[in-house]
Amino acid sequence: MTTETAPADWITLPGGEMLAWSDLPQDRLANGGPLAALAARLVPPGARVLVAGPHDPALLDHLGHAEVTCLLRSHPDAVALAHRAARVVVGGPAGLPDDETYDVVIAAAGLDPVESVEGARLGWDAVLARLVAAVRPGGALLLRVDNPLGLHRLVGTTPWYARRDDSAWAIGGVLDRAHPANRDQLRERLSVAGLLPATCWAAYPDVSTPTALLDADHLDRDAGSGLFDAVLHGACAEGFTSATVLQDPARLAVDALHAGRAADLAPGWLTLAHRPADPTGPSTPTADRDLPVALVQTGRPGIGVLEVLHGPSGWRWGLIPTNDARTPAVAPFASREAAYRDADALSGPVPSGRLLRTLLLDAALRRDLTTVRALLHGYAGWLADQADTDGRIAGAAALAGTDNVVFDGERYAVLDPSWRAAAALPADVVLARGLWRFAAGLLTGGYAHPWSSTLDVAGLTVVLGGLAGHDLDRATVGEAVEAEAAITAALHGLDAGGTVDLATELHAVAPTDPPVGAHSYQQLREAWLRQREELTRLAALTAWTEELLTSRERALRRAEATIGLLSGSLSYRVGRLAITPARLAKRGARAAKRRAVAVLAPKQEEQQ
Amino acid sequence: MHHANHFYGHAHVLARYAGLGDRHPPRINGYVQHGWNIGDGLAPGHPYAERTPSLLWSEQTRRRAWSVGRRNVVVIGAPFSYLLAMRPEDPPAEDREGTIWYPFHGWEGQHVKGDHRKLIALIRDTEPGPVTVCLYWHEYRMRNVRRLYERAGFRVICHGYRGHWWKDTDPEFLDRQLTELRRHRRVASNRLTSAIFYGIAAGCEPAVYGDPMILSNEDPTFGGTARIRRQWPQLHGTTVDLTTAVEIARAELGTGHRCTPAELRELLGWANLQEEEEDRDD
């Protein structure tokens, strides 16, 4: 093998480099996101690490405590990353020095981009074999595998087999037998390659820049977990905001969770596998149980990567704070913002139970008003317990909507306590805000529900308040919408004008609108159907009213004819003559009364 | 507003509960079920605008209405349960006496086939205490029918006129019915009807016995009297298990679905009343 040294000493060019190509991800998460956090956790200080394939430069920044070698096919990428690594090998996997092994090999972009367009194609298994050979006995491999039947493909408007972009010189899919297509096949391939498969994380909403890495075994087992529910929903709702999709990815992910299939539907997996150590070797890894169950980046504003770790009494929160200048943490109480995130709050236990939104949606779909009533009663009661003596709620409970509250059958609890209101809000506004958000999601999401189509979002909020045992009025709902706008504006960093526009938009949300966020064909069609249904209802009502009006007009004409007939009669005229003095007297009395009232009224006002 | 919403002063009761006072009730954006019903909650034969919400008494009626093609069906509970919420104080048991008996009636357009004399004899043999017979308005005005019951020694009353085409609705109808029910220990009829459920809810022991007096033109769509006897056998007989009856009445009147005033205002379309609508119009 010939090796050419590039201008920078630490770039090695063993052949096969791509000179006019870049793989570096365009969309990057603050601080490298959960993937960088996971990589940092897996790499012990001083370890020798091979990062194979293109990765977010922030991931390399997280590995400052290790000696990193990068394997890249793109020369421009190598130049861009060179100063972040001890060495960069540019070319295909064949360019790796045969005699070098590493404590940890990271291939978190998958095996496909490890191969160059130049030279002979090795295929998935051969690339894996090459990387496995680079793992020292007792070392570990972190590998990404894309799911050919993942959520991203189920919601995508473009079929996977129709890609024509530059990177599609080869397209992998379910037809490709070289790729493992599911977790069982992946485990088998790893075993054949001589590795011991360990933890596998499902990557959502997108395998190249996942904002949520969730332990796949736990996802299979804990189908009712409110944490997973909220994380999957949040990740998929945020991850597709600007995309056009076939169906709501958040709904699909949460449905998959409840069916015990969220790991199977993940867009991809990150799996950790160990190369068995020499039996006499001292460094056999045993620390997998300390690895996080979940690594999640939520925002805005981002505060770093939230970890869920095993604790002696269940799961507990952890946080890897951000050091990214692009997302400055909002300083609590330093401004007049309505809400902020408190990184320090993420240290306690993660409350167990199911997500309140899911419980409510389920009961609404089943038209189980008794359950809706019980859940909302409990929620409202729990919120009331959080209020101070003035009836105001502060801190995390003030923002506790149905999408951040879990219920374990007995108790309600805030799931992620880092979302906090800067100033205490009246308890009924907090309740109304939670219910309004739920009502808006229910109606615009096109969910079937047990209420009439004539209710608008504020109306349904009042109805939900009634079911919770609180007689909310529309003014309170209006305040709640204003609070929602202020809170969202604070969390998204909107200016005053933006906040006003947002409030106007929120007030105008109608049941026949599609949901805010991703444009899903399914939901757009449902919104159109609702509009059509409403038009049909109104047309039928108009026709009925017209008919009724005609019949009432006919009745009126009959009555007028009768009156005309009677008022022309002799007895009517005599009677009218007889009561005229009385009528005049009554008119005079009324005028006198009016005058008296007019005289007295200002005096009464003065007294008040 | 659909004129059936005014029947028995239902709209007036709902308006009072919703905090609108004794004013004339505003138009309801939907049809309120106006009687206990084994069909879709709407009275057959009345013209209804398609897709306008049906505001029904019970969850069972909602399911049934949906199954026969109705949509926009919402359970709000019976107006009578709203009246109970406004007048919750049940009298002590010792203040109750005798039986209030509702001979089954059709409405004005229907003609009841049956023998009032046989029914009177049966009531005399069955009822332990004094009997008040409550006749439907058009039977009450039929002197011969009224006389039959009066001569039997029964007190004969009428709760009022349910109204027709917005005219002559007695807004006190339900109130009067509740007052009468609370005077009696038992409520009975020859058919399972709204009055029996109202009676149970008002604290009476129910009984359903005697010739059900089939209507000459009874609509068999939903199975008629025979189905009622099949589906609710536990409520038929001269004595009925009270606990079971109370449970069934609760479900059929949708007592658990009673809305709060603000909730009701939204569901009836009374949340954003126009000013002229808020004015008293009669």
Interface residues (C-beta under 8 A of the other chain):
Chain A: R367 L369 T370 R373 P450 W451 S452 S453 T454 L455 G459 L460 V462 V463 G465 G466 L467 G469 H470 D471 L472 D473 R474 E533 T536 R537 A540 L541 A543 W544 T545 E547
Chain B: N29 G30 P47 Y48 A49 E50 R51 T52 P53 L55 E59 R62 N72 V73 V74 V75 G256 H257 C259 T260 P261 A262 E263 L264 R265 E266 L267 G269 A271 N272
